[in-house]
Amino acid sequence: MLRVLIVLALLAGGWYVIRLVKRFCRFLMQSSLMCQFCGSTDMKMWDQLSEGLQKKILAYFRSHERRKPDTRGVFVCDECGTVFDDFSGMREDPEVDTEGAGSHTVISMRAWCKVCGSLMQGCDPDNDNIHCRTCETRYEWKEHGKSGYRFLMPPKKAKVRKRSGDLSGVG
């Protein structure tokens, strides 16, 4: 009986340590994220968003892109109202800005095309000519409904892929 209790205590302790490590890693990632558009370091990961905001964001994906995003790749900047989705490349490929921002991770100004999966450059909000050079799909940063948040939107009738590409830009 004592052996069983010891094994259970070790298992419970291991589980607790794993939870602590996961929380610490999440804290480090969240505290080092910086919005590429406004420079705010108050970026929020999906599970830090209120249920109401999660519903507003999911409403965009259901109505405009007709898909369910990989929420591990959805980040929100409350400062400027920008939603970076799973095609933004933030989860897979953060870039470290060594000038000005110190050790903060700056979200790359590139994204995968939601139609063909090619890697696109120049996806910043000031660019009036965001488009995929491979399939010529045009994009624009627009607020969805009255959500108060902007998304990098393909045309409404575009057939959007369910998943983004990998770091090589290959879907």
C-alpha positions as CSV (number, residue, x, y, z in Angstrom):
1,M,0.0,0.0,0.0
2,L,2.8,2.4,0.8
3,R,4.4,1.7,-2.6
4,V,1.2,2.6,-4.3
5,L,1.0,5.9,-2.4
6,I,4.6,6.7,-3.2
7,V,4.0,6.0,-6.9
8,L,0.8,8.1,-6.9
9,A,2.7,10.9,-5.1
10,L,5.5,10.8,-7.7
11,L,2.9,10.8,-10.6
12,A,1.0,13.7,-9.0
13,G,4.3,15.6,-8.4
14,G,5.4,15.0,-12.0
15,W,2.1,16.3,-13.3
16,Y,2.4,19.4,-11.1
17,V,5.9,20.1,-12.3
18,I,4.8,19.7,-15.9
19,R,2.0,22.2,-15.3
20,L,4.4,24.7,-13.7
21,V,6.8,24.4,-16.6
22,K,4.0,24.9,-19.1
23,R,2.7,28.0,-17.3
24,F,6.2,29.4,-17.1
25,C,6.8,28.9,-20.8
26,R,3.4,30.5,-21.6
27,F,4.3,33.5,-19.4
28,L,7.7,33.9,-21.1
29,M,6.1,33.8,-24.6
30,Q,3.3,36.2,-23.6
31,S,5.6,38.7,-21.9
32,S,7.9,38.8,-24.9
33,L,5.3,39.4,-27.7
34,M,5.2,42.8,-29.4
35,C,2.7,44.1,-31.9
36,Q,4.4,45.0,-35.2
37,F,1.9,47.7,-35.9
38,C,1.7,49.8,-32.7
39,G,4.7,48.4,-30.7
40,S,2.5,47.4,-27.7
41,T,3.7,44.5,-25.6
42,D,0.2,43.8,-24.3
43,M,-0.5,41.0,-26.7
44,K,-2.9,38.3,-25.7
45,M,-3.0,34.7,-26.6
46,W,-6.3,32.9,-27.3
47,D,-6.9,31.5,-23.8
48,Q,-6.3,35.0,-22.3
49,L,-9.2,36.5,-24.3
50,S,-12.6,36.9,-22.8
51,E,-15.3,34.4,-23.9
52,G,-17.1,37.4,-25.6
53,L,-14.1,38.4,-27.6
54,Q,-13.4,34.8,-28.6
55,K,-17.0,34.6,-29.9
56,K,-16.5,37.8,-31.9
57,I,-13.3,36.5,-33.5
58,L,-14.8,33.1,-34.3
59,A,-17.8,34.9,-35.9
60,Y,-15.4,36.5,-38.3
61,F,-13.8,33.2,-39.3
62,R,-17.2,31.5,-39.6
63,S,-18.8,34.3,-41.7
64,H,-15.9,35.6,-43.8
65,E,-13.5,32.7,-44.2
66,R,-15.8,29.8,-43.5
67,R,-13.4,27.9,-41.4
68,K,-12.3,27.3,-37.8
69,P,-8.9,28.8,-37.0
70,D,-6.1,27.0,-35.1
71,T,-6.5,29.0,-32.0
72,R,-2.9,28.3,-30.9
73,G,-1.9,30.8,-33.6
74,V,-4.5,33.5,-32.8
75,F,-3.1,36.6,-30.9
76,V,-4.7,39.9,-30.3
77,C,-3.4,43.4,-29.7
78,D,-5.9,45.3,-27.6
79,E,-3.9,48.5,-28.1
80,C,-4.5,48.8,-31.8
81,G,-7.3,46.3,-32.2
82,T,-5.4,43.8,-34.5
83,V,-6.1,40.1,-34.7
84,F,-3.2,38.0,-35.9
85,D,-4.5,34.7,-37.0
86,D,-3.0,31.2,-37.7
87,F,-1.9,32.4,-41.1
88,S,0.2,35.2,-39.7
89,G,3.1,33.0,-39.0
90,M,3.4,34.3,-35.4
91,R,3.2,31.0,-33.7
92,E,5.7,29.3,-36.0
93,D,8.2,32.1,-36.9
94,P,8.6,35.0,-34.5
95,E,11.4,37.3,-35.4
96,V,13.6,38.9,-32.7
97,D,14.0,42.7,-33.1
98,T,17.4,43.5,-31.8
99,E,17.2,47.2,-32.5
100,G,14.9,49.3,-30.4
101,A,12.7,46.6,-29.0
102,G,15.3,44.7,-27.0
103,S,14.4,41.1,-26.5
104,H,10.7,41.4,-27.5
105,T,9.4,39.2,-30.2
106,V,8.1,41.2,-33.1
107,I,5.3,39.6,-35.2
108,S,6.6,39.3,-38.8
109,M,5.0,41.5,-41.5
110,R,4.4,38.5,-43.6
111,A,1.6,35.9,-43.8
112,W,0.7,32.9,-45.7
113,C,-1.8,33.3,-48.5
114,K,-5.1,31.9,-47.2
115,V,-6.0,30.7,-50.8
116,C,-2.8,29.0,-52.1
117,G,-0.6,28.9,-49.1
118,S,2.4,30.9,-50.5
119,L,4.4,33.1,-48.2
120,M,3.5,36.8,-48.7
121,Q,5.6,39.8,-47.8
122,G,4.5,43.4,-47.0
123,C,1.3,42.6,-45.1
124,D,1.4,45.7,-42.9
125,P,-1.7,47.9,-42.5
126,D,-0.2,50.9,-44.4
127,N,0.2,48.8,-47.5
128,D,-2.8,49.4,-49.9
129,N,-1.5,46.7,-52.3
130,I,-1.4,43.5,-50.2
131,H,-1.6,40.5,-52.5
132,C,-0.3,37.1,-53.2
133,R,2.2,37.0,-56.0
134,T,1.4,33.4,-56.7
135,C,-2.4,33.4,-57.1
136,E,-2.9,37.2,-57.2
137,T,-5.5,37.1,-54.3
138,R,-5.8,40.6,-52.8
139,Y,-6.0,41.3,-49.1
140,E,-6.9,44.2,-46.9
141,W,-6.9,45.0,-43.2
142,K,-10.5,45.6,-42.3
143,E,-12.6,45.7,-39.2
144,H,-15.1,42.9,-39.1
145,G,-18.6,44.1,-38.3
146,K,-18.7,46.1,-35.1
147,S,-16.1,44.0,-33.3
148,G,-13.6,46.8,-33.0
149,Y,-10.9,44.5,-34.3
150,R,-9.2,44.3,-37.7
151,F,-8.3,41.2,-39.6
152,L,-6.2,40.6,-42.7
153,M,-9.1,39.7,-45.0
154,P,-9.1,37.9,-48.3
155,P,-12.1,38.6,-50.7
156,K,-15.4,37.4,-49.2
157,K,-15.9,34.7,-51.8
158,A,-12.3,33.4,-51.8
159,K,-11.9,29.7,-51.1
160,V,-9.8,29.7,-47.9
161,R,-7.5,26.8,-46.9
162,K,-8.2,25.2,-43.6
163,R,-4.5,25.3,-42.5
164,S,-1.5,27.6,-43.1
165,G,1.7,26.7,-44.7
166,D,5.0,25.9,-43.1
167,L,8.1,28.1,-42.7
168,S,9.2,27.4,-46.3
169,G,6.0,28.9,-47.6
170,V,4.9,25.6,-49.0
171,G,1.3,24.8,-48.1
